[in-house]
Amino acid sequence: MTERAIAALELSELTIDAVTKEIEREPPERNLRLEVLSNEFYSFHEATQQLLQFVLAEQTKIRAPRTEDYPRPPKRRELSNAGKLAAARMILPADELYRRTKPPAVKDEE
């Protein structure tokens, strides 16, 4: 169905810019073709429960291949001192926070 929707756009190249330009044009004949596909898509609701049951039963076998452009979670960095202080302020009572962060006492030199 996706292939048919893309074909209905009659694009010379399949890029985001080309799709955006075509969608902005809004020719009535193209809109009619997409409307037919939209109605067909939304008539699939009868198969939804079967599809869900299949996906749940086969979920260990269903894997999308990772490609180079696959979003990766950011690597965890150590918090800066300011970040550690902000986190501590949310968790520790004020007197405990002061005790942990006060500078060492300066000894008087005689």
N, C-alpha and C positions, 0 to 999 in steps of 0.2 A: 504494500500500500504506500509506503514511503517513496519507493521508486516511482510509482504512478503519480504521486503528488509532485515530485521533482520534475518528472516529464511534463506535467501539466503547465509548469512554469515556462517551458520552452526556452531554457537558458543556453547560451553558447558556451558558457563556462560555469562551473559550480563553485562559486565563491560567495562569501558573506556579502560583499559589495554588490555582486550581480543579483543575488536574491533580494537584497534590500531595495535596489532600484526597481526590480520587477514588481515587488509588492506595492511600492509607492505608486506605480502606474495605474493599477486597478482597472484593467480592461474587463468589461462585462463578461465576455466569452470565457476568459480565464477564470474569473470568479465563479462562474457557473460550473466549470469542471471541478474546481476545488470544493464547491458546495456539495456536489455529488459524492466526492470522496469523503468529505466531512460527515455526511449523513451515513455513509457506509461504515466509517470508523465508529461512530456512536451507536450503531446497531449491533456492535459486537458484545454488548453488555451481557448477553446470554452466556457467552463463553468465559466471562470473567472468573466465575467461581472455579470452573475446570482449570483454567490457566493458573490461578492461585494455588490450587491443590497440586498441580504438576510442579510448579516452581518450588513449593515447600517440600515435596517429596524428593525432588532431584537437586536441591540447593547445593549439595556437596559436589555435584558434577558440573554445575554451572559456574564458569569463571570467565570473566572478560580478560583478554590478554592485555598486559601492560605495555604501553607504547612509550616512546620518548616524551611525548607531550602529556602523559598521564599525570594528573596533579599529585604531588607528593606532600605529605605533612611536613611542616617546617621542622628542622632539627632543633631539639631543645637546647637552649642556651642557659648558662648560669645567670642568675639574677645579678643585676648590678647592686652596689651597696645601697643605692636609693631604693631599689626594688625590694631588697631584703628588709629595709627599715619600714617601708610602706606595708609590707606583709606582716611584719611583727606588730605594727601599730593596730592592725585589724584584729590580731589574736591575743596579744598580751595586755594585761592591765597596765596602766600608766606607770605605777611604781616599779613593777617588774621590768618594764621596758627601759626606764631610767637606770635601774641597777645594772642592766646588761650593756647599756650603751654609753654610760658616763666614762669620761677619760680617766686614766689612773691619776690618783692624787699626786700633786707635785710636792715633793719634799722641800721644806725650807732649808736652805744652806746657811750655815752659820759662819 
